[in-house]
Every structure is written in structure tokens, then in C-alpha cells.
């Protein structure tokens, strides 16, 4: 069993708990700067604006965003 599977089996809120942009970037294997650009330009995963300078994500929203980008061939259009 993978670490993520063990965490979800012991923690019912794992996928819905808010995480910061550094944790979200790690989850996606992208940079924090990429997340920041997506928030300004659009096209990135859904996020929660906690305050003027504080942003959070849920793993569920990150996973939905990943799943929306799954393709079966290189000619498939990305959203």
C-alpha cells in the first residue's frame, strides 16, 4: 500500500483538507510560480482564497484537475 493510500484509509478528510500552495505544487509536481500564474491567467485547478494573500487547495480539486487533462493520444486537445 502506498503512503497516500495509507493516509486516506486512516483520515477520512485527507482529500478535502485544505493545503497550502507549496503542498499543492508538490502534489502536482509543478512549481509554486506555475500555480500563481494559473491563478492569474486561469486554467489551473480550483482554489480557495482564504484572505487577500492566502490561497489554499484541496487534494480532491487537484485530482479533478489532473483527471480532466488525461488524454489517450498526443493529438488530443487540452482544455
N, C-alpha and C positions, 0 to 999 in steps of 0.2 A: 504494500500500500504506500502511495506517495505521501509526502508531508502534507500537501494541500488536502488530500482526501482524509487524512487523519484529523486535520484541523476542522474540516467541515463535519465530520462524523461526531466530534465532541462539542462543536459550537454551532448551534442552530442559526445564529446570526452572522456567521462568517461572511457570507456572500453579500449581505445587506449592511454590514457595519461600514461607517464612513472611514475612508483612509485619505491621507494627505497626498499631494501631488508627487512627492518623491516615491511613496509606496506605489502609486498608480503607474508612474513611469517605469519602475522596476517590474511591475506586473506585466506591462505591455512590452518590455524590452525596448523602450524608447527613452529619449531624454526629457527632462522636465521642460526644456525650452520648446520641444515639439508640442507638448501638451499646452503650453502657454500660447503658442502660435495657433493651434487648433481652436482654442477658446476665443481668440480674437477674430479669426477668419472663418470659423465654422468647420464642420466636417469631422470633428473629433467626438469622443464619447461624451455622453451626458455627464453633467457635473452639478454639484450643489454649491451655490455661492453663500457661504456662511456669514460673511461680512464683506466689507469693501475690498479687503486684501486677502481673505481666507477662502480657499476653494477646497472642496472635498469630492471624492468619488466613491462609488460602491463597486465592489468587485463584480456584482451582477451586471451593472451598466457597462463595465469594461468588457465583460464576457459577451454581452449582447453586441457591442460594437465590433468585437473580433468576429463573431459568428456572421454578422451582416457582410463581412468582407471575404468570406470563404468563396473560393472560385474553383472550378474544375479544369479550366484551361487558361492560357495566357491571353487569349483574345477577349475574355470576359470583361465587361465594363465595371469599374469601381464606382460606387456612389459618389 
